[in-house]
Amino acid sequence: MTMLNVGRPTQPEAAVEVTPRSLTGGRGLLQDEALIFERDGWTKTGVDLPEPTRDASDLGGLLRDEPIGLPGLSEPETVRHYVRLSQKNHAIDLALYPLGSCTMKHNPRLNEKAARLAGFADLHPLQPVSTTQGALALIDRLAHWLKTLTAMPAVAMSPKAGAHGELCGLLTIRAAHEAKGDSARRRVLVPTSAHGTNPATAAFVGYSVAEIAQTGDGRVDLADLAAKLGPDVAAIMVTNPNTCGLFERDIIEIARLAHEAGAYFYCDGANFNAIVGRVRPGDLGVDAMHINLHKTFSTPHGGGGPGAGPVVLSEALAPFAPAPWITHGPEGFDLVEQAEGPAAQAFGRMSAFHGQMGMFVRAYAYMLSHGADGLRQVAEDAVLNANYVKARLADVMTPAFPDGPCMHEALFDDEWLAGTGVSTLDFAKAMIDEGFHPMTMYFPLVVHGAMLIEPTETESKQELDRFCDALRALAEAAKAGDVERFKGAPFLAPMRRLDETLAARKPRLTWKAED
Ligand SMILES: *Cc1c(COP(=O)(O)O)cnc(C)c1O
């Protein structure tokens, strides 16, 4: 979801300008300002160092005679620059963040407090294990609860995001097939509605990707799946609940068909937040599934912090899980770092150390503070909130799958915008002027002009009503022909409508003085 464009963005001329415009480019109390590198201050520094006493000639010809090229700012200038930058972004601490599939839920402060305990925060990954017993115990406890919640016997903790978890899962599956001497399996089946990381991961592992068709009610087409399964299929990758926000009713049959064909069932568990405490994926026949701790278990992400994507594994796949393995013996916890001992069949490793310790602490704190009943209620409230949004907007927008309830996200198509001259993109940009971050747009690809709203369980009815009221007002404005309001939007944001394609295709990630 993040677009990187460090250079100053160019803004296309807007159709309508807000009057009066400010004289400086500032908006409200948000000043317009140059990049930190463009500021006048190259000779200044925020710290006061004594003149060096060592003979600089020690450095021979390496002595720098040009300015160092870093911006020179005092502490208040630096602090203000970064605080102003942070105010140009949306954050979960500012308001509802309805990005479907991304699960932007509140990050409880209790978790932050636990993660900042010096014993966790100051750990060094190269410390001897005798000094990190508490941290290893925490990883082991978190692993225990992940296995319990999913009814799976093993979990690889080190993957650092959902996509990294998918890679871990498919590499485990490939190792399992290879251990059986079965190298003929070259294909992975993925539904058309899948998150882009699914086919990308399969391709990255060296598999070819074949699509499974979708039924009219937004689920996997069983007949198409059965027809495509065969001795060349290594795995199927299915998301449940799927990216249309719908539970795959035939999930057990999907697993059975895959196993019958000798393939493994990789479940994309990014939407586990909709079923945690209610459904155990192991009971459905899943062989491997990543869990985005930053989605289901509330750890910060999307610019707020790194992800973490532990992968739960079935009995058949467990021996191939990547190192490190945490073992427990008479001396306490230990780490198996190489493919040896109990980890003799490990396919390798995913990262240098154990994974995202800070996120493990937060996720574990979230689990303990909710308890079993609380986690179940998390899933129930997430589903309730999404259905509330769907019900409140169904008469002014068009739900993509109107029949029956949705799971944790409400999906709309753009049929209701037909003839208004307003597109999904225009509508989303106009939401910014109303103070609301847009929902996920144009995903999943199987729904025309998709708008995917995921409120999560952390929003109150009052917040959901404010959000729905704003969307209803905009929908009515679009239908009443107020096209101007949409075409140039956002009018009131610090940055107007940017060329997002250019930003994605030609990101300017460095700044050069001559730019
Ligand atoms: C978020 C998401 C992913 C990828 O997870 P990251 O942690 O962003 O790498 C994969 N699949 C689905 C359905 C997702 O929502």
The ligand as a Tripos MOL2 file, in Angstrom:
@<TRIPOS>MOLECULE
LIG
   15    15     1     0     0
SMALL
NO_CHARGES

@<TRIPOS>ATOM
      1 C1         -1.9320   -8.4900    3.5660 C.3       1 LIG1
      2 C2         -2.1550   -9.6770    2.7300 C.ar      1 LIG1
      3 C3         -1.0750  -10.4440    2.2430 C.ar      1 LIG1
      4 C4          0.3670  -10.0410    2.3890 C.3       1 LIG1
      5 O1          0.7740   -9.8050    3.6930 O.3       1 LIG1
      6 P1          1.9840   -8.7850    3.9900 P.3       1 LIG1
      7 O2          2.1940   -8.9000    5.4410 O.co2     1 LIG1
      8 O3          1.5190   -7.4340    3.5450 O.co2     1 LIG1
      9 O4          3.1670   -9.2480    3.1880 O.co2     1 LIG1
     10 C5         -1.3680  -11.5960    1.5310 C.ar      1 LIG1
     11 N1         -2.6390  -11.9610    1.2890 N.ar      1 LIG1
     12 C6         -3.6960  -11.2400    1.7260 C.ar      1 LIG1
     13 C7         -5.0890  -11.7130    1.4390 C.3       1 LIG1
     14 C8         -3.4880  -10.0610    2.4500 C.ar      1 LIG1
     15 O5         -4.5260   -9.3340    2.8630 O.3       1 LIG1
@<TRIPOS>BOND
     1     1     2 1
     2     2     3 ar
     3     2    14 ar
     4     3     4 1
     5     3    10 ar
     6     4     5 1
     7     5     6 1
     8     6     7 2
     9     6     8 1
    10     6     9 1
    11    10    11 ar
    12    11    12 ar
    13    12    13 1
    14    12    14 ar
    15    14    15 1
@<TRIPOS>SUBSTRUCTURE
     1 LIG1         1 GROUP 0 **** ****
